[in-house]
Amino acid sequence: MAPAEHFILAARVDDVRSQGRLLIQADGHAVVLFADGDHIYAVDNRCPHMGFPLNQGSLKDGILTCHWHHARFDLATGGTFDPWADNVRVFPVQVRDGEVWIDLSPREDVRAHQRERLQEGLEREIPLVIAKAVVTLLSAGDDPSESFRIGLEFGSQYGPAAGGAGFTIHTCMMNIMPVLDAEDRPRALYHGLSAIARDAAGAPARFVLRPLPISRPAFPSLKRWFRQFVEVRDAEGAERCITTAVRTGADDQQMAEMLFTAATDHRYLSIGHIVDFTNKAFEALDIAGWQHAEAVLSSLARAYAEADRSEESNAWRHPIDLVEILESAFGDLPSAIESGRGQRGQWAGRSSLVTSVLGEDPQAIADVLLEALRQGCDPVDLAGAVTYAAALRIARFPTSNEFTDWDTALHTFTYANAVQQALRRTPSAEVVRGVFDAAMSVYLDRFLNVPPARVPEPNGAEDPEAVLTKLPEIFDRQQQVNEAATLVAQYLANGDANRLLAALGKALLREDRNFHTIQAVEAAFCQFEDLRGSPEGTHVLVAAGRYLAAHAPTMRAQGQTYQFATRLNRGERLYEETERVLATILFMDIVGSTERAAALGDRRWRDLLASYQNLVKQEVTRHRGRNINFAGDGWLATFDGTVRAIRCAQAVIEAARRIGLTLRAGIHTGEIEIAGDGVAGMAVHVGARVASSAQPGDVLVTGTVRDMVSGSGIRLEDRGTHTLKGVPGEWQLFAVTR
């Protein structure tokens, strides 16, 4: 049925034609009327891209151009020539006796249109389009699983699909959504969909191989063939087994048996990613429906065939041949499981088993796992105990380790968690091999707990509300690992665990996406559900808090894009809230801060940072600058004088040297946007990149700054041309000489 027409009087024709355009308010709408040739058009005055008033735009040859980001629209239909902008709404117009009448009745299905926009955002990898579609859909009451399904279908067609990080992130975000505050759920969906788009960007379409041309091959044969093809790294043969099995009626339990068995035929495939990717593929199908199984599961075949096999690595073979120990244990697995079947529910050796898994003897670890099974330990519970041991490796991870070693501990934890979820789907002896692999990886990670960091014990002394207030502040500063762990433990002594999960989820979502951090938090949340109310549950969330703190803060650029979308959805005028001014931007940071912090210890490092920040504030104030932001060991300030910025940088570097710190600085002059207490714009980005190019003790400036200090007596040394990450072109940089 066509929508009813409800025309209202908008203006007189003569008024529109005399001015060329006329802005009116009608039933709460800001509408701009354009006279173009013999016609009059009515257009929503709000640019669909970022809300700029279109009555300030240009009209030429029937094309309306917004004057903010130059989005272009066909005036007659509202259609855009720029996919990132969306179509602008146009209203039917009638001219009656010298008067302009317009119809403001809704003309489209908002949800259907936003789903189309979401698809376009995925296809072209436009984060703002994705964010706006998600925010609009969920605020309109759309089920998040529908947007998730759109992302899953798109992700299955391009790039690595279920064999890539984007697909796993997408599923992780849906998994944590129930524990998030309502305001954070669209952001989680935005992150997942944007990760899918990133993986697919520039990738060719993926064509699923057709099934075998036989009506109903026996599933055991397909399972056996699949394992053989994976063994010889034949991705296409493996894929065809998957598609044939699904097409001929294999259910989710059978497919889990087929895939997880092959995933545990070899040791710790691709440092655990294969089992984790497979687990996330099944969890995605739980959400979106089994009808997507053929496309999703078949996309794993190449990852299986190309996976690294740990039995081929030195660490698993020397100085102790862990593979030999495992192969011997696997021979006893079926009988051990069968022996314990009649005693299920009676096993009480979890604590001692965890201690053994964290020990120094891999043969003893294999023996204690087999004995637990003989005594009635359910394989799922066995996997849970090993996963807890892996979580303790993160909870006890000292910051004296190399930063990249966080990921070593993380891989073991997420692998063990994925094995446990796999066993819930298919509790076969073959998949139990993954528990033994996880335990050996925990053993190999033992060096990461030398010396072990202290796991904080809650004493209930702090008010839970005060802890929740402190938590995001901790994540605003770099490497507050032990502080974050203490807050998590203190909160769980008296606080509502659900609120802590929501707070950790919020902290995760405001950072730029990091695949491993997302994996760590999601796996910890999953394990916590089994361990609520126990000290082990506290330890798992302590591990999550420590890992998150180690990887925060990021630049949070993705969060800025999401904030634009939410503000636009609320009808805010982004273009009115920022002031553009010419300013000199000064970035400084401490050279070698991580190593220095490790050498000094947490307390002395905090004291040194406090002294550093105080002297910075004093010098910036003395040189009439404006302190904008401290982020751990770095800071940003702005000045209305370029020479003062340079003198301030020199003074801070000298003062810091006296307290034992070496700094570097970058300075650029350009237009910035002032919004509240913050600043933004390309000039800020350039300043940050110049600082990262500076040598210890250097004050490095751009050619713009050089031109502005000419004649001031400041001496500069040419440091050549540089490419600044994320900034177009090449930049001539100069060092200030003393």
C-alpha positions in Angstrom: 0.0 0.0 0.0 1.3 3.4 -1.0 1.8 5.8 1.9 -0.8 8.4 2.5 0.0 12.0 1.3 -0.1 14.7 3.9 0.9 18.0 2.2 1.5 21.1 4.3 2.1 24.7 3.2 5.8 25.4 3.2 6.4 28.8 1.5 5.4 31.1 -1.3 6.9 30.4 -4.7 8.1 34.0 -5.1 10.1 33.8 -1.9 11.9 30.6 -2.9 12.6 31.9 -6.4 13.8 35.3 -5.3 16.3 33.8 -2.9 17.2 30.7 -4.8 16.9 28.6 -1.6 14.9 29.0 1.5 15.3 27.3 4.9 12.1 26.5 6.7 11.0 24.6 9.8 8.0 22.3 9.2 6.7 19.8 11.8 10.1 19.7 13.6 12.0 19.2 10.3 14.6 21.6 9.0 13.9 21.6 5.2 15.6 23.6 2.5 13.7 24.5 -0.6 15.7 25.0 -3.8 14.5 26.7 -7.0 16.3 25.1 -9.9 15.1 25.8 -13.4 11.4 25.4 -13.6 11.2 23.2 -10.5 11.2 23.6 -6.8 12.7 20.8 -4.6 12.5 20.1 -0.9 15.5 18.5 0.8 16.3 17.6 4.4 18.7 20.3 5.5 20.8 17.8 7.4 23.6 16.2 5.4 23.3 12.5 5.9 27.1 12.2 6.2 27.8 14.3 9.3 24.9 16.6 9.6 26.2 19.8 8.0 23.4 22.3 6.9 22.8 21.7 3.1 21.4 25.2 2.7 25.1 26.3 2.9 26.0 24.0 0.1 26.5 24.7 -3.6 24.0 23.8 -6.4 25.2 23.4 -9.9 23.8 21.4 -12.8 21.2 19.7 -10.6 24.0 18.5 -8.2 23.9 19.7 -4.5 27.3 19.7 -2.8 27.7 19.8 0.9 30.3 22.4 2.0 31.8 20.3 4.8 33.1 17.1 3.3 31.9 17.7 -0.3 29.3 15.0 -0.4 27.3 15.3 -3.7 23.6 14.6 -4.2 21.2 14.5 -7.1 18.8 17.3 -6.1 15.8 15.6 -7.7 16.1 12.2 -6.1 18.4 12.8 -3.2 20.7 10.0 -4.4 24.3 10.4 -3.5 27.4 10.1 -5.8 29.5 9.3 -2.7 28.7 5.9 -1.0 30.2 7.1 2.3 27.6 9.9 2.6 24.2 8.1 2.1 21.2 9.5 0.2 19.7 12.6 1.5 15.9 12.6 2.1 13.8 14.5 -0.4 10.2 15.4 0.0 7.4 15.5 -2.6 6.5 19.0 -3.7 3.4 20.5 -5.1 2.9 24.0 -6.3 -0.6 25.3 -5.8 -1.7 28.9 -6.7 1.7 30.4 -6.1 2.4 28.3 -2.9 4.8 25.5 -2.2 3.3 22.5 -0.5 5.5 19.6 0.8 4.7 16.1 2.1 6.8 15.1 5.1 5.3 11.5 5.4 7.9 8.7 5.9 8.6 7.1 2.6 11.0 4.2 3.4 11.5 1.3 5.7 14.3 2.7 8.0 15.5 -0.7 9.1 15.7 -2.1 5.6 17.6 0.9 4.4 20.1 0.7 7.3 20.7 -3.0 6.6 21.5 -2.0 3.0 23.8 0.7 4.3 25.5 -1.8 6.6 26.1 -4.1 3.6 27.6 -1.1 1.7 29.8 -0.2 4.6 31.1 -3.8 4.8 31.7 -3.9 1.0 33.7 -0.7 1.0 35.2 -0.9 4.5 33.7 2.4 5.6 33.7 2.3 9.5 31.5 5.4 9.9 28.8 3.9 7.6 29.0 0.6 9.6 28.7 2.5 12.9 25.8 4.7 11.8 23.9 1.6 10.5 24.4 -0.3 13.7 23.5 2.5 16.0 20.4 3.3 14.0 19.3 -0.3 13.8 19.7 -1.1 17.5 18.1 2.1 18.6 15.1 1.2 16.4 14.8 -2.1 18.3 16.5 -4.4 15.7 17.8 -7.7 17.0 21.6 -7.6 17.1 21.7 -11.1 15.7 20.4 -9.7 12.4 23.3 -7.4 11.9 25.6 -10.2 13.1 24.1 -12.5 10.4 24.8 -9.8 7.7 28.4 -9.6 8.8 28.7 -13.4 8.9 27.3 -13.8 5.4 29.6 -11.1 4.0 32.6 -12.4 5.9 32.1 -15.9 4.6 32.3 -14.7 1.0 35.6 -12.7 1.2 39.0 -13.0 2.7 40.0 -15.7 5.2 36.4 -15.9 6.5 36.2 -18.2 9.6 40.0 -18.8 9.3 40.8 -15.2 10.1 40.9 -12.8 13.0 38.0 -10.7 11.9 35.5 -13.5 12.0 36.7 -14.5 15.5 36.4 -10.9 16.7 32.9 -10.7 15.3 31.9 -13.7 17.3 33.7 -12.7 20.5 31.8 -9.4 20.4 28.4 -11.2 20.2 29.5 -13.5 23.0 30.3 -10.7 25.5 27.3 -8.6 24.5 24.9 -10.0 27.2 27.2 -8.8 30.0 27.7 -5.3 28.6 25.8 -2.2 29.6 23.0 -1.5 27.1 24.8 1.6 25.8 27.9 -0.5 24.9 26.2 -3.3 22.9 26.0 -1.4 19.6 29.7 -0.5 20.0 30.6 -4.2 20.4 28.6 -5.0 17.2 30.4 -2.2 15.4 33.8 -3.5 16.4 32.9 -7.0 15.2 31.5 -5.8 11.9 34.4 -3.5 11.3 36.8 -6.3 11.9 35.0 -8.4 9.3 35.2 -5.5 6.8 38.9 -5.1 7.5 39.7 -8.8 6.8 37.7 -8.7 3.6 39.1 -5.4 2.2 40.7 -5.9 -1.2 40.2 -9.7 -1.0 38.7 -11.6 -3.9 35.4 -13.3 -3.6 35.5 -16.9 -2.2 33.6 -19.5 -4.1 32.6 -22.5 -2.0 33.5 -25.9 -3.7 30.5 -28.0 -4.7 29.9 -31.2 -2.8 30.8 -34.6 -4.3 28.3 -35.7 -6.9 26.9 -38.6 -4.9 23.7 -38.7 -3.0 24.7 -39.8 0.5 28.3 -40.9 1.2 28.8 -42.4 4.7 29.9 -39.8 7.2 32.7 -41.9 8.6 34.3 -42.0 5.2 34.0 -38.2 4.8 35.6 -37.8 8.3 38.4 -40.1 7.4 39.0 -38.5 4.0 39.0 -35.0 5.6 41.7 -36.0 8.1 43.8 -37.5 5.3 43.5 -34.4 3.1 44.5 -32.2 6.1 47.4 -34.5 6.7 48.8 -34.0 3.2 47.9 -30.3 3.2 45.3 -30.6 0.5 42.9 -27.7 1.2 40.6 -28.3 -1.7 40.1 -32.0 -0.9 39.4 -31.1 2.7 36.9 -28.4 1.7 35.0 -30.7 -0.5 34.6 -33.2 2.4 33.2 -30.4 4.5 30.7 -29.2 1.9 29.6 -32.8 1.1 29.1 -33.6 4.8 27.0 -30.6 5.4 25.0 -30.9 2.2 24.1 -34.5 2.9 22.8 -33.8 6.3 25.6 -34.0 8.9 24.5 -32.2 12.0 26.5 -29.8 14.2 27.8 -32.5 16.5 29.0 -34.6 13.6 30.7 -31.6 12.0 32.3 -30.7 15.3 33.6 -34.3 15.6 35.0 -34.1 12.0 36.8 -30.8 12.4 38.0 -30.9 16.0 39.4 -34.4 15.5 41.5 -33.2 12.6 42.5 -30.1 14.6 43.9 -32.3 17.3 45.6 -34.9 15.0 48.6 -32.6 15.2 50.0 -30.8 18.2 48.9 -27.2 19.0 48.2 -26.2 15.4 49.2 -22.6 14.5 49.9 -21.8 18.2 46.3 -22.7 19.0 44.5 -20.6 16.5 43.0 -23.5 14.5 41.0 -24.9 17.4 40.0 -21.4 18.5 38.9 -20.4 15.0 36.9 -23.6 14.7 35.2 -23.1 18.0 34.3 -19.5 17.1 32.8 -20.7 13.8 30.5 -23.1 15.6 29.5 -20.4 18.1 28.8 -18.1 15.2 26.5 -20.7 13.7 24.8 -21.0 17.1 23.8 -17.4 16.7 23.1 -17.1 13.0 21.7 -20.5 12.3 22.9 -23.8 10.8 21.8 -22.8 7.3 25.1 -21.0 7.1 27.2 -24.0 8.0 28.4 -24.9 4.5 29.8 -21.4 3.7 31.3 -20.9 7.2 32.8 -24.3 8.0 34.2 -24.8 4.5 36.2 -21.6 4.9 38.3 -23.3 7.6 39.8 -25.9 5.2 42.7 -23.8 4.0 43.7 -22.8 7.5 43.7 -26.5 8.5 45.9 -27.5 5.6 48.4 -24.7 5.9 48.7 -24.7 9.7 52.0 -24.8 11.5 52.4 -28.1 13.4 54.1 -27.9 16.8 55.6 -31.4 16.5 57.9 -29.8 13.9 59.1 -27.1 16.3 62.3 -27.3 18.4 60.6 -26.3 21.6 58.3 -29.3 21.5 61.1 -31.7 20.7 64.2 -30.5 22.6 65.6 -30.8 25.2 62.6 -33.0 26.2 60.6 -34.7 23.4 57.1 -33.6 24.5 55.6 -35.2 21.4 56.9 -38.6 22.4 55.4 -38.2 25.9 52.1 -37.2 24.3 51.9 -40.0 21.8 52.5 -42.5 24.6 49.8 -40.9 26.7 47.3 -40.9 23.7 47.7 -44.6 23.5 46.2 -44.9 27.0 43.5 -42.3 26.5 40.6 -44.5 25.5 41.1 -46.9 28.4 41.6 -44.1 30.9 38.3 -42.5 29.8 36.5 -45.7 29.9 37.9 -46.6 33.4 36.6 -43.4 34.8 33.2 -43.4 33.2 31.5 -45.1 36.1 33.0 -42.7 38.6 32.0 -39.4 37.0 31.2 -36.8 39.5 33.4 -38.2 42.2 36.8 -36.7 41.2 38.1 -34.1 43.7 41.7 -33.6 42.5 41.4 -30.3 40.6 43.7 -28.3 42.9 46.5 -30.8 42.9 46.2 -31.3 39.1 46.5 -27.5 38.5 49.7 -27.5 40.7 51.1 -30.4 38.6 50.3 -28.7 35.3 52.2 -25.7 36.5 55.1 -27.8 37.4 58.5 -28.7 35.9 58.0 -32.3 34.8 56.1 -32.9 31.5 55.9 -36.6 32.0 54.4 -36.1 35.4 51.9 -33.7 33.8 50.8 -36.3 31.2 50.5 -39.0 34.0 48.4 -36.8 36.2 46.0 -36.0 33.4 45.6 -39.7 32.6 45.1 -40.6 36.3 42.4 -37.9 36.6 40.5 -39.4 33.7 40.8 -42.9 35.3 39.4 -41.5 38.6 36.3 -40.2 36.9 37.2 -36.6 35.9 34.9 -35.5 33.1 37.0 -34.4 30.0 35.2 -31.0 30.1 36.3 -30.5 33.7 39.8 -31.7 32.9 40.0 -29.0 30.2 38.6 -26.5 32.6 41.4 -27.2 35.1 44.1 -26.9 32.4 42.5 -23.6 31.2 42.6 -22.3 34.8 46.3 -23.2 35.0 46.8 -21.3 31.7 45.0 -18.3 33.1 47.3 -18.3 36.1 50.3 -17.9 33.8 48.7 -14.5 32.7 47.7 -13.6 36.3 51.4 -14.2 37.4 53.0 -12.7 34.3 55.7 -10.2 35.6 56.3 -7.0 33.6 60.0 -7.9 33.5 59.2 -10.2 30.5 59.4 -9.0 26.9 56.1 -7.3 26.0 55.5 -9.8 23.1 55.5 -12.6 25.6 52.0 -11.6 26.8 50.8 -13.2 23.6 52.6 -16.5 24.3 50.7 -16.9 27.5 47.5 -15.6 25.8 47.7 -18.3 23.0 47.8 -21.1 25.5 44.9 -19.7 27.5 42.6 -19.2 24.5 43.5 -22.5 23.1 42.7 -24.3 26.3 39.4 -22.5 26.6 38.5 -23.4 23.0 39.4 -27.1 23.6 37.0 -27.1 26.6 34.2 -25.6 24.4 35.0 -28.2 21.7 34.6 -31.0 24.2 31.2 -29.7 25.2 30.2 -30.3 21.6 32.0 -33.6 21.0 33.5 -35.3 24.0 35.6 -37.8 22.1 38.9 -39.3 23.0 40.5 -37.7 20.0 39.5 -34.2 21.1 40.8 -34.9 24.6 44.2 -34.9 23.0 43.8 -31.1 22.9 43.7 -30.9 26.7 47.1 -32.7 26.8 48.5 -30.3 24.2 47.2 -27.3 26.2 48.9 -28.7 29.3 52.2 -29.0 27.5 51.9 -25.5 26.3 51.3 -24.4 29.9 54.5 -26.3 30.8 56.5 -24.5 28.0 55.2 -21.2 29.3 56.7 -21.7 32.7 59.6 -19.2 32.0 57.0 -16.5 31.8 56.4 -16.7 35.5 60.0 -16.2 36.6 59.7 -14.5 39.0 56.0 -14.9 39.4 53.9 -11.7 39.8 51.9 -11.7 43.0 48.2 -12.5 42.5 46.4 -10.0 44.7 44.2 -11.4 47.4 41.0 -9.3 48.1 40.5 -8.0 51.6 37.2 -6.2 51.1 38.7 -2.9 52.4 37.8 -0.8 49.4 34.3 0.5 48.5 33.2 -1.3 45.3 31.9 1.9 43.8 35.2 3.6 44.3 37.0 0.7 42.6 34.7 0.9 39.6 35.5 4.6 39.3 39.2 4.0 39.5 39.3 1.2 36.9 38.9 3.3 33.7 41.4 5.8 35.0 43.9 2.9 35.4 43.4 2.0 31.7 44.1 5.6 30.7 47.7 5.1 31.7 50.2 2.8 30.2 51.3 -0.5 31.9 49.2 -0.2 35.0 49.2 -4.0 35.1 49.5 -4.7 38.8 47.2 -1.8 39.7 44.5 -3.2 37.5 44.8 -6.7 39.0 44.5 -5.3 42.5 41.3 -3.3 41.6 39.7 -6.4 40.0 40.4 -8.5 43.1 39.3 -5.8 45.5 36.1 -5.3 43.7 35.1 -9.0 43.6 35.5 -9.1 47.4 32.2 -7.3 47.9 31.0 -6.1 44.5 28.5 -7.3 41.9 30.5 -9.5 39.5 28.1 -8.6 36.6 29.0 -4.9 37.0 32.7 -5.7 36.9 32.2 -7.7 33.7 30.4 -4.7 32.2 33.2 -2.4 33.3 35.9 -4.6 31.8 33.9 -4.9 28.6 33.5 -1.1 28.4 37.2 -0.7 28.9 37.9 -3.2 26.1 35.5 -1.5 23.7 36.9 2.0 24.0 40.3 0.8 22.8 41.2 0.3 19.2 40.7 -3.3 18.2 43.4 -5.7 19.2 42.7 -9.3 18.3 44.6 -10.9 21.2 43.1 -8.6 23.8 39.6 -9.3 22.6 40.4 -13.0 22.7 41.8 -12.7 26.3 38.8 -10.9 27.7 36.2 -13.0 25.9 37.8 -16.3 27.0 38.1 -15.0 30.6 34.4 -14.1 30.7 33.6 -17.6 29.4 35.7 -19.3 32.1 34.3 -17.0 34.8 30.8 -18.2 34.2 32.0 -21.7 35.4 33.9 -20.3 38.3 31.7 -17.5 39.8 32.0 -16.9 43.5 35.3 -18.8 43.8 38.9 -17.6 44.2 39.6 -19.2 40.8 36.9 -17.0 39.2 38.7 -14.0 40.7 42.0 -15.1 39.3 40.6 -15.5 35.8 39.3 -11.9 35.8 42.6 -10.7 37.4 44.3 -12.3 34.3 41.9 -10.5 32.0 42.4 -7.2 33.8 46.2 -7.5 33.7 46.3 -8.3 30.0 43.9 -5.5 29.2 46.0 -3.0 31.2 49.2 -4.1 29.5 47.6 -3.2 26.1 46.0 0.1 27.0 45.6 2.9 26.2 45.6 2.8 22.4 44.9 5.8 20.2 41.2 5.1 20.4 40.6 6.3 16.9 37.9 3.7 16.3 36.0 4.9 19.3 36.0 8.4 17.9 34.3 7.1 14.7 31.7 5.3 16.9 31.1 8.5 18.9 30.4 10.4 15.7 27.8 7.9 14.9 26.1 8.0 18.2 26.1 11.8 18.3 24.7 12.0 14.9 22.0 9.6 15.8 21.0 11.9 18.7 20.8 14.8 16.3 23.8 16.7 17.7 25.5 19.3 15.5 29.1 18.2 15.3 30.0 21.1 13.1 29.1 23.7 15.8 31.0 22.1 18.7 34.6 22.5 17.5 36.6 25.6 17.0 39.4 25.6 14.5 42.5 27.6 15.4 46.1 27.8 14.4 48.3 26.4 17.1 51.7 24.8 17.7 51.5 21.2 18.9 54.2 19.7 21.1 54.4 16.0 21.7 56.9 14.5 24.1 57.6 11.0 25.6 60.1 9.1 27.7 62.7 7.1 25.8 62.9 3.5 27.0 60.1 3.9 29.6 59.2 0.2 29.7 62.8 -0.9 30.5 63.1 1.8 33.0 59.9 0.9 34.7 60.9 -2.7 34.9 64.3 -1.7 36.4 62.8 0.6 39.1 59.8 -1.4 40.1 56.2 -0.1 40.2 56.4 2.1 43.3 59.6 4.0 42.4 58.4 4.3 38.7 55.1 5.8 39.8 57.0 8.3 42.0 59.3 9.2 39.1 56.4 9.6 36.7 54.7 12.0 39.2 57.8 14.1 39.4 58.1 14.2 35.6 54.5 15.2 35.2 54.8 18.0 37.7 57.8 19.5 36.0 56.0 19.3 32.7 53.0 21.2 34.0 55.3 23.8 35.5 57.3 24.4 32.3 54.2 24.4 30.1 52.5 27.0 32.3 55.7 29.1 32.5 55.9 29.1 28.7 52.2 30.1 28.4 51.1 26.8 26.9 48.1 24.6 27.5 48.5 21.0 28.9 46.1 18.8 26.9 46.7 15.2 27.8 49.0 12.9 29.7 49.0 9.2 28.5 51.4 7.3 30.6 54.9 8.6 29.8 53.8 10.8 26.9 52.1 14.2 26.9 50.6 16.8 24.5 50.5 20.5 24.9 49.5 23.4 22.6 51.0 26.9 22.3 50.0 30.1 20.4 53.7 30.8 19.8 56.1 28.5 18.0 59.3 29.8 19.7 57.7 29.3 23.2 56.9 25.7 22.3 60.5 25.0 21.3 61.9 26.7 24.4 59.4 24.7 26.6 60.5 21.4 25.0 64.2 22.2 25.6 63.4 23.2 29.2 61.5 20.0 29.9 64.1 17.8 28.3 66.8 19.4 30.5 64.8 19.2 33.7 63.9 15.6 33.0 67.6 14.8 32.4 68.3 16.0 36.0 65.9 13.4 37.4 67.3 10.6 35.2 64.9 10.6 32.3 65.6 10.9 28.6 62.9 12.5 26.5 62.2 13.2 22.8 59.9 15.8 21.3 58.0 16.6 18.1 56.6 20.0 17.1 54.3 21.0 14.3 52.2 24.1 13.6 48.8 23.8 11.9 45.1 24.1 12.3 43.5 22.1 15.1 40.0 21.5 16.2 39.2 22.4 19.9 36.4 20.4 21.3 35.9 20.8 25.1 39.2 20.1 26.8 40.6 18.1 23.8 42.1 18.8 20.4 41.9 16.9 17.2 42.8 17.2 13.5 45.5 16.2 11.1 48.0 18.7 12.7 47.8 16.8 16.0 48.4 13.5 14.1 51.5 15.0 12.4 52.9 16.3 15.7 52.6 12.8 17.2 54.3 11.2 14.2 57.2 13.7 14.2 57.8 12.9 17.9 58.0 9.2 17.1 60.6 10.0 14.5 62.8 11.9 16.9 66.1 10.5 18.5 66.6 10.5 22.2 67.1 14.0 23.5 66.0 15.6 20.2 63.4 18.3 19.6 62.3 17.5 16.0 60.2 20.1 14.0 58.5 20.2 10.7 59.3 22.6 7.8 56.3 24.7 8.8 57.9 25.3 12.2 61.2 26.1 10.6 59.6 28.8 8.5 57.8 30.4 11.5 61.0 30.6 13.6 63.1 32.2 10.9 65.0 35.2 12.5 64.3 34.1 16.1 67.9 32.9 16.7 66.8 29.3 17.0 69.2 27.0 15.1 68.0 24.0 13.2 69.8 21.0 11.6 68.3 19.4 8.5 67.4 15.7 9.2 66.1 14.9 5.7 62.8 13.9 4.4 60.6 11.4 6.2 57.4 9.4 5.6 55.1 9.8 8.6 52.8 6.9 9.2 49.2 7.7 8.2 50.2 11.1 6.9 50.2 11.8 3.1 53.4 12.8 1.3 57.0 13.3 2.5 58.0 15.7 5.3 61.2 17.6 5.7 62.2 17.5 9.4 64.7 19.5 11.4 66.4 19.1 14.8 66.8 22.0 17.2 70.5 22.4 18.0 71.7 23.7 21.3 
